[in-house]
């Protein structure tokens, strides 16, 4: 625990006091987002010699995938879900339209906790099939489709709430996991809240539908500051970045979706999605399948006639996926998710078995891999940043050492958290070492996967 910081408390209060300014900033971000999303989608493909400073499509590609998304992920680790509460255009539009909507009660099926995991898997895989990082129409379809869906949900359910963000957003689960590492949070003094002490502020509108009085961490909080100072019991405060995993994560877990998303989605699936374009295994898989088809006179899977919204189809840029390409991508990404995620699951289960503990400890121990999962996502997304900068002529000799340091640091952080979790649950002696060894092998599996992409196959 860290001492209270008057400066941080004041920063949280400023977010509440300057709500109108924040709304203006949100609308500016919405406008900027829509321009970047829609203009490239209606323009012709840029010529091969186009650069970001003379072509809006290339510029938008760099901003979206080279800066926006990698550093939104980084912001979760640094500031919690401040992006969600203050800057996200999708959340802003969903909340805005909900004030003008039908205000229906949120149905039970929407509140199912598995939707963020399912949505993350589907959007990640679909994005690879239509090359979302490379083409404006693909980005407009996935990101724009998500925005439209968010507005429809906002119009139907809640009044001034963000039902989409809380229950359905494809990146909500990922953001919730990464925000657990942030060194600041809105700390709630529940006893003081119950005593109803402090300033008589207006009841805050918590758009993500959180029970503020019982809030203990960053996972669901959007860090919008609306509740700052409420009853003198809520304040932005510093904390150890390990606190939410070691202490809050020790609470009983009621479902497995956090660990499922982390192991099979953020680590396994994401690795496959980032790897297949450089993997010799993928080439071997596709060539073997093609030979098998040709030997049997089956040629239709080798045709590149799918529409662009189903598989990448831009013959004017010499880029069109065959049906076999699509099947191979699905197979590779699916296998990566199952093999990597399954190996991590088995190793963590083995660790918990050696500790002679149950499912709650498994869920807690899995959270120790969040730093490694987050680092992998950042490495994968920032690969687009590096590629585009090199295309512009930048010489980036520092990239590989930086990648190695980031990966090594994430592994060390995850191992430290795992040791603390194992110790916290009473394992000692050989049992502690054996359980920790299982986690060590798990981090080595992930580290080796990223080594292959950035060093082994390069």
C-alpha positions, 0 to 999 in steps of 0.5 A: 500500500502507498501513502495518499497523494494529494496531487492524485486526489486533485487530479481525480477531482478535476476530472469530475469538476471539468465534465463539460471540457471532457465531453468536448474532448470526447467529441473531438476524438469522435470526429477524428476517429470517424475521419480516419475510419471513413475517408480511407474506406471510400478512397482508392488504394494508395500507390505502392510508393505512397508515404504517410505524409502525402497519403491520408490512407497510409497516414490513417493506417499508421495512426490506427495500427502504428500508434493508436492501438499499441499505445492504448494497450500501454495506457491501460498498464499505466493509467488503468482504463482512463482511455475507456472513460475519457477518450474512447469514441465508441464508449462516448457514442454509446453513452450519448445515444443511450440518453436518447434511447428506449431505456430497456432493462439489460437482458440476462443474456447480454450480462453473460460474462463470456461475451468479451472473450468470444468477441475478442476471438471472433474480431481477431480472427476475422481481422486476419482474414480480411487484412484489417491492418492493411486496408481501409475498408477492412478497418471500417468494417470491423471498427465501424461495425463495432461502433454501430453495434455499440450505438444500437445496444446503447439505444436499446438498453440503459439510460446514460449507461455503457452497456456495450462497454461493460458486457460486449466490447471485444477488447473490454476483457483485455483492457480489464486484465491489463488495467489490473497492473496500473499503479493508480486506481480509484480507492474506495473507503467502504466504511466511510461510504456507509457512514455517509460522510464527506461532501454532499455531491450529486449521485455520480452516473457510473456509466459502466454500471459499477457498484462504486461502494464495493469497488476494489480494483481497476478491472471494470472501472473506466477511471472517468472521475465522476465518483471522485470525492463522493461521500469523502470515500472515493479518491484517485490514489497510487498503489503497487502495480502488483496489488490487484493481482496479489490481493484483489485477485485472491478473492474467490473467483466465480467464473473462468473467463479471465483465465480463458481469455488470458491463456487462450486469447491474449497469449495463444490466439494473439501469437498465432494471429501475429505469427502466421505471416512470417511462420515457415510452419504456415507455409508448410501447412499451406503447401502440403494442403495444396499438394493434397488438393491438386493430387485429387484434382480439387481446384476450387479451394485454390481460387481467389474469388471470395468477396473482400469482406470475407477474405482479403481480395485486392487484385489491383494490389496483387493481394488476394486470398484463396479459399485455401489461404483462409482455411490455413489461417483459421487452422494456424491461429486455432492451433496456436490458441489450442496448443499454446493456451492448452500447454499453459493451462496444463502447466498451471493446473500442474502447479496447482496440483503440486500445491494441493489447491483448488480452482480458485488458486488456479484462477489466481495463479493464471493472473500472474501471466498478465504482464507476459500477455500484455507484453506479447500484445504490445510486441505484436501490434508495435510490429506494424509500427516498426514496419511502417516506420522502416517503410518511411526510411527510418533506421531503427537499430534499437528495436531488437534490443528493446524487444528483448528487454521488454520480453525479458522484463515481462517474464521476470514480472510474471515469475515474481507474481507467480512466486508471490501467489504460490507463497501466498497460498501456503506452498513451501519447500519442494512443493513451492519450487516444483509449482514455480518450476511449472510456471517457469516452463509456461513463461519459457513456452511463451517467450520461445514463441515470441523469440521465433517471430522476432529472431528465430524466423527473421 
